[in-house]
Amino acid sequence: MTERRLAAVDAQTYWMSAAIPSDQFLLYAFDAGPTDVDRALSEIRGRAEVCDELKLRIVDNRFWAYPIWALGELGVEQFVVHDRAGDTWAGCLAAVAALAHDQLDPQVMAWRLHVFPAIEGVPAAQTHATVAVLQICHALGDGVRSSELAGYLFGRAGTVPAVVAQRHNAAGFARRAFSAGRAHRSLVRETASGLVPDKAVSRPVLRTNTRPCGPRHVHTVICERERLVGSTITVGVLGAVSTALSGHLRELGDDPARMGAEIPMSKSGPRLAHNHFGNIAVGLYPNDQIAVRARRIAADLHERRRRAAHPSMCAEDMAFAAVPAPVLRWGVGKFDPDVRSPTVTGNTVVSSVNRGPRDLQFGTAPVLFSAGYPSLSPMMGLTHGVHGIGDTIAFSVHAAESAIGDFDAYIQRLEHGLRGPT
């Protein structure tokens, strides 16, 4: 592999991580009887050794230029076995939550694999389970690409292709900026005429948008698809979040009537960066009946996708991709995480990723389920992850005490909402 520069969006993600830590934590539970952890890790390391995308490091030593991806050697510190013999599932999740305090330096390594052997009480495990958590720098991949890399590590057939590098120059930036401006004017006209849905409305801040402080918690519930009310898994989960969160916030003194959620959504077209997604916003309509709420959420998702598909969005992305490195670096440096806003895109995050067929293994142990815990940020103290592998869906919550108060009470509400009407 030859060195390639980071795409603008990946460089922005990397530079922003200094202000807002953004490592991802992809959890995989494997049904394990006696498991030879050392042998399993040797197999995983062998797969990583022949995959250039898993040997990437960031080199960032020129202010006037974008960082580059370069190959590095795998170090022993990339594989960490946590000796917690006899630990429970709850104890394991507490340890996973604590991993967020030790963010990766992608100039040293862009991912690390944590292994928790012999965990008791893991859902669906016959006896005990091995839990493996892939910690991965967000610049290396969004939710979809990170899942592809994890799948490869755990034995999925095939390879993870490299992202095609693009070349840009100052003249290209000017040309693309002009095209983006013209496309935006078209978007404004078509929005005014009703051909394109209007942009999503901002939401008033709620307690969930306070700066995260206090203990942080994670929890995972294994869901039954047929009990979720909605046309898709995402719609069903959003409906359950609406029921649980609105009731919880009302008890805390908030008015959730205009509550909404922020949802990462993969972009259309070829992947030109390691991060190939945008955030959309939908209402959660907590005051509506469940069936009506599901239809309104589905309609919002459809409208957001229609607007995201407008040619102006692609033109805007192409212009951003050509922004000179010093300009983007300067802009990121001006970000102030302490600034508060009275409105937000969403009052919580719901990130949904299909992690493919149930074909993964840790040594000889088959995968049970996979989960994920989207990171918190200065304006977001509660996030949710929805991850499917095979026919098994894991619904996960990541919350700071400042955002949710009694975490166990919120989880009870969610579990009730996910069971659906009885």
C-alpha positions in Angstrom: 0.0 0.0 0.0 1.2 3.5 -0.8 0.6 6.3 1.7 -2.7 8.2 1.2 -4.0 11.4 2.7 -7.0 11.4 5.0 -10.2 12.6 3.4 -11.3 15.9 4.8 -14.1 14.4 6.8 -11.7 11.8 8.4 -9.2 14.5 9.2 -11.9 16.6 10.8 -13.0 13.6 12.8 -9.5 13.0 14.0 -8.8 16.6 14.9 -12.2 16.9 16.7 -11.4 13.9 18.9 -9.0 16.1 20.9 -12.0 18.1 22.1 -14.7 15.4 22.0 -13.4 11.8 22.5 -15.0 9.6 19.9 -13.6 6.1 20.1 -16.1 3.4 19.2 -16.6 0.3 21.3 -18.0 -2.7 19.3 -18.9 -5.5 21.7 -19.2 -9.2 20.5 -20.4 -11.9 22.9 -19.3 -15.5 22.1 -20.8 -18.6 23.6 -17.8 -20.2 25.2 -17.2 -23.4 27.0 -13.4 -24.0 27.6 -11.8 -21.4 25.3 -8.1 -21.2 24.5 -7.8 -17.4 24.5 -4.2 -17.3 23.5 -4.8 -19.5 20.4 -7.9 -17.5 19.5 -5.9 -14.2 19.7 -3.1 -15.7 17.7 -5.6 -16.5 14.9 -7.1 -13.0 15.1 -3.6 -11.4 15.0 -2.7 -13.5 12.0 -5.8 -12.2 10.1 -4.9 -8.6 11.1 -1.3 -9.0 9.9 -2.5 -9.7 6.3 -5.0 -6.8 6.2 -3.5 -3.4 5.4 -6.6 -1.6 6.6 -6.0 -3.0 10.1 -2.3 -1.8 10.1 -3.1 1.9 9.4 -1.7 4.7 11.5 -2.1 8.4 11.2 0.9 10.6 10.5 0.2 14.2 11.2 3.4 16.3 11.1 2.7 19.1 8.5 0.4 21.9 9.5 -0.2 23.0 5.8 -1.1 19.5 4.7 -3.6 16.8 5.5 -2.5 13.9 7.7 -1.8 10.7 5.9 -2.6 7.0 6.5 0.6 4.9 6.7 1.2 1.3 7.5 2.6 0.3 10.9 3.3 -2.9 12.8 0.9 -4.5 15.2 2.0 -4.2 18.8 1.4 -6.5 21.7 -0.5 -3.6 23.4 -3.2 -3.9 20.7 -4.5 -7.1 22.4 -5.6 -6.8 26.0 -6.9 -9.7 28.1 -8.8 -8.5 31.2 -8.4 -11.1 33.9 -11.7 -10.9 35.6 -12.3 -14.5 36.5 -15.9 -15.2 37.6 -17.0 -11.7 36.7 -20.7 -11.2 35.8 -22.3 -9.6 32.7 -23.1 -6.5 34.7 -19.5 -6.2 35.9 -18.2 -6.7 32.4 -20.4 -3.9 31.1 -19.1 -1.6 33.9 -15.6 -2.4 32.8 -16.5 -1.6 29.1 -17.9 1.7 30.2 -14.7 2.5 31.9 -12.7 1.9 28.7 -13.9 5.3 27.4 -11.5 7.0 29.8 -8.5 5.5 27.8 -8.9 6.9 24.3 -6.6 5.7 21.5 -3.9 7.8 19.9 -4.2 6.8 16.2 -0.7 7.9 15.6 0.3 4.9 17.7 -2.5 2.5 17.0 -6.0 3.0 15.5 -7.7 0.1 17.2 -7.3 -2.2 20.2 -9.1 -5.5 21.1 -10.2 -6.1 24.7 -11.1 -9.6 25.7 -13.1 -10.6 28.8 -13.0 -14.4 29.2 -15.4 -16.5 31.2 -18.1 -13.9 31.9 -21.2 -15.3 33.7 -24.8 -14.3 33.1 -24.4 -13.2 29.5 -27.8 -13.3 27.7 -28.3 -16.4 25.6 -25.1 -18.1 26.7 -25.4 -21.7 27.8 -22.8 -21.5 30.6 -20.5 -18.5 30.4 -19.3 -16.3 27.5 -16.2 -14.6 26.1 -16.8 -10.9 25.5 -14.6 -9.2 23.0 -14.7 -5.4 22.5 -13.1 -3.7 19.5 -12.1 -0.2 20.5 -11.5 1.7 17.2 -10.6 5.3 16.4 -13.6 7.0 14.6 -11.3 8.4 11.9 -10.6 4.8 10.9 -14.2 4.0 10.2 -17.8 4.9 10.8 -20.2 2.3 12.2 -20.6 0.3 9.0 -16.9 0.2 8.2 -15.8 -0.5 11.8 -18.3 -3.5 11.8 -16.7 -4.7 8.5 -13.3 -4.6 10.1 -14.5 -6.4 13.2 -16.2 -9.0 11.1 -13.0 -9.7 9.3 -11.1 -10.1 12.6 -13.6 -12.6 13.8 -13.3 -14.8 10.8 -15.8 -13.5 8.2 -14.8 -14.5 4.7 -13.6 -11.9 2.2 -11.5 -8.8 2.6 -12.0 -5.2 3.7 -11.3 -3.0 0.6 -9.3 0.2 0.9 -11.0 3.5 0.6 -10.2 5.2 -2.7 -8.0 8.2 -2.2 -8.9 11.4 -4.0 -6.7 14.3 -5.1 -7.7 17.9 -4.7 -6.2 21.3 -5.3 -7.1 25.0 -4.8 -8.7 25.3 -8.2 -10.8 22.3 -7.6 -12.0 23.8 -4.3 -13.1 27.0 -6.0 -14.9 25.1 -8.8 -16.6 22.8 -6.3 -17.6 25.6 -4.0 -19.3 27.4 -7.0 -21.1 24.2 -7.9 -22.2 23.7 -4.3 -23.6 27.2 -4.2 -25.6 26.7 -7.4 -26.9 23.4 -6.1 -27.9 24.9 -2.8 -29.9 27.6 -4.6 -31.7 24.9 -6.4 -32.5 23.2 -3.1 -33.9 26.4 -1.7 -36.2 26.8 -4.7 -37.4 23.2 -4.7 -38.0 23.3 -1.0 -40.1 26.4 -1.3 -42.1 24.8 -4.1 -42.7 21.6 -2.0 -40.7 19.3 -4.3 -38.2 18.7 -1.5 -39.0 18.3 2.2 -38.0 21.2 4.4 -35.0 20.8 6.7 -35.7 19.3 10.1 -36.7 21.6 13.0 -34.4 22.1 16.0 -35.5 20.8 19.3 -35.5 22.5 22.7 -32.8 21.2 25.0 -33.8 18.7 27.7 -32.0 17.1 30.6 -30.5 14.6 28.2 -28.6 17.5 26.6 -26.8 18.6 29.7 -23.1 18.2 29.8 -22.3 14.6 30.8 -21.0 14.3 34.3 -21.2 11.8 37.1 -21.0 8.0 36.6 -21.5 6.6 33.2 -23.5 3.5 32.5 -24.0 1.0 29.7 -26.7 -1.7 29.3 -27.8 -4.1 26.6 -31.2 -5.7 26.0 -31.7 -8.5 23.6 -34.8 -7.8 21.5 -37.3 -9.9 19.7 -38.0 -8.3 16.3 -41.6 -9.3 16.1 -42.5 -7.4 19.3 -41.3 -4.0 17.9 -44.1 -1.9 16.6 -43.2 -0.3 13.3 -42.3 -0.9 9.6 -38.6 -1.4 10.4 -36.4 -2.2 13.4 -35.3 1.5 13.5 -38.9 2.7 13.7 -39.9 0.1 16.3 -36.9 1.1 18.5 -37.6 4.8 18.1 -41.1 4.2 19.2 -39.9 2.4 22.3 -37.4 5.1 23.1 -40.2 7.7 22.8 -42.4 5.9 25.3 -39.6 5.2 27.8 -37.8 8.5 27.6 -40.8 10.8 27.6 -42.2 9.1 30.8 -38.8 9.2 32.5 -38.2 12.9 31.6 -41.7 13.9 32.8 -40.9 12.5 36.2 -37.7 14.6 36.2 -39.7 17.7 35.5 -39.0 18.1 31.7 -41.6 18.6 29.0 -40.8 16.1 26.2 -43.7 17.0 23.9 -41.3 18.3 21.1 -38.7 15.6 21.8 -36.6 14.3 18.8 -33.8 11.9 18.0 -30.6 12.3 16.0 -29.8 9.3 13.7 -26.6 8.6 11.8 -27.4 7.5 8.3 -25.2 6.1 5.6 -24.8 8.3 2.6 -25.6 7.1 -0.9 -22.9 6.8 -3.6 -19.5 5.3 -3.4 -17.5 5.5 -0.2 -14.9 8.2 -0.6 -13.9 8.4 3.1 -13.6 6.1 6.1 -16.6 8.0 7.5 -19.4 7.9 5.0 -22.5 9.1 6.9 -24.6 12.1 7.9 -26.9 12.8 10.8 -30.6 13.2 10.3 -33.3 14.2 12.8 -36.8 12.9 13.4 -39.5 13.7 15.9 -40.5 11.1 18.5 -44.1 12.3 19.0 -44.5 11.0 22.6 -48.1 12.3 22.9 -49.4 10.2 20.0 -50.8 6.7 20.2 -48.2 4.0 19.5 -49.4 3.1 16.0 -49.8 6.8 14.9 -46.4 7.6 16.4 -44.8 4.8 14.4 -46.3 6.1 11.2 -45.1 9.7 11.9 -41.6 8.5 12.7 -41.5 6.5 9.5 -42.7 9.5 7.5 -40.0 11.7 9.1 -37.3 9.1 8.2 -38.6 9.0 4.6 -38.5 12.8 4.3 -35.0 13.1 5.7 -33.8 10.5 3.3 -35.4 12.4 0.4 -33.8 15.6 1.3 -30.4 13.9 1.9 -30.6 12.5 -1.6 -30.9 16.0 -3.2 -27.9 16.7 -5.6 -27.0 19.7 -3.4 -25.9 17.5 -0.6 -23.4 15.6 -2.8 -22.1 18.9 -4.2 -21.7 20.2 -0.7 -19.7 17.0 0.3 -17.5 17.4 -2.8 -16.7 21.0 -1.9 -15.9 20.1 1.7 -13.6 17.3 0.5 -11.5 19.9 -1.3 -11.2 22.4 1.6 -7.4 23.2 2.1 -6.0 21.5 5.1 -4.9 24.7 7.0 -8.4 26.2 6.6 -10.1 23.1 8.0 -7.5 22.7 10.8 -8.1 26.3 11.8 -11.8 25.8 11.8 -11.7 22.7 14.0 -9.3 24.6 16.3 -12.0 27.3 16.8 -14.5 24.7 18.2 -15.4 25.4 21.8 -16.9 22.4 23.6 -18.0 24.7 26.5 -20.4 26.7 24.4 -24.1 25.8 25.1 -27.0 26.0 22.8 -30.7 26.4 23.6 -31.7 24.1 20.7 -30.3 20.8 19.4 -30.7 18.5 16.5 -32.0 15.7 18.8 -32.4 15.0 22.5 -30.9 11.6 22.2 -29.0 9.6 19.6 -30.2 6.3 18.1 -27.5 4.6 16.0 -28.5 1.5 14.0 -26.1 -0.9 12.2 -26.7 -4.3 10.7 -23.5 -6.3 11.4 -24.2 -9.0 8.9 -24.8 -12.8 9.3 -24.2 -14.7 12.4 -21.0 -16.3 11.1 -18.3 -14.9 13.5 -16.2 -16.9 16.0 -13.7 -16.4 18.7 -11.6 -19.5 18.4 -14.2 -22.2 18.3 -16.9 -20.2 20.1 -19.8 -18.9 17.9 -21.1 -15.4 18.2 -24.3 -14.8 20.3 -24.9 -11.1 19.6 -23.2 -7.8 19.0 -23.7 -4.5 20.7 -22.4 -0.9 20.6 -22.5 2.2 22.8 -22.4 5.5 20.8 -20.1 8.0 22.5 -21.4 10.9 24.6 -20.6 14.6 23.8 -20.9 17.9 25.5 -24.5 18.4 24.3 -25.5 14.7 24.4 -25.6 12.7 27.6 -27.8 9.8 26.4 -27.3 7.6 23.3 -28.7 4.3 22.1 -27.3 1.6 19.8 -29.2 -0.9 17.7 -27.1 -3.7 16.3 -28.2 -6.8 14.5 -26.2 -9.9 13.7 -28.1 -12.7 12.0 -31.7 -12.6 13.5 -30.5 -11.3 16.9 -31.0 -7.6 17.8 -29.1 -6.0 20.7 -30.5 -2.7 21.9 -28.0 -0.8 24.0 -27.9 2.4 26.1 -25.0 4.6 27.1 -25.8 7.4 29.6 -24.3 9.8 32.1 -26.0 10.2 35.4 -26.5 13.9 34.8 -28.6 13.1 31.8 -30.9 10.4 33.0 -30.8 10.3 36.8 -31.9 6.8 37.9 -30.4 4.6 35.1 -32.0 1.4 36.3 -35.4 3.0 36.3 -34.9 4.1 32.7 -33.8 0.7 31.6 -36.9 -0.8 33.2 -39.1 1.6 31.1 -37.2 0.7 28.0 -37.5 -3.1 28.5 -41.2 -2.6 29.0 -41.4 -0.5 25.8 -39.4 -3.0 23.8 -41.8 -5.8 24.8 -44.5 -3.9 23.0 -48.2 -4.1 23.6 -49.4 -7.2 25.4 
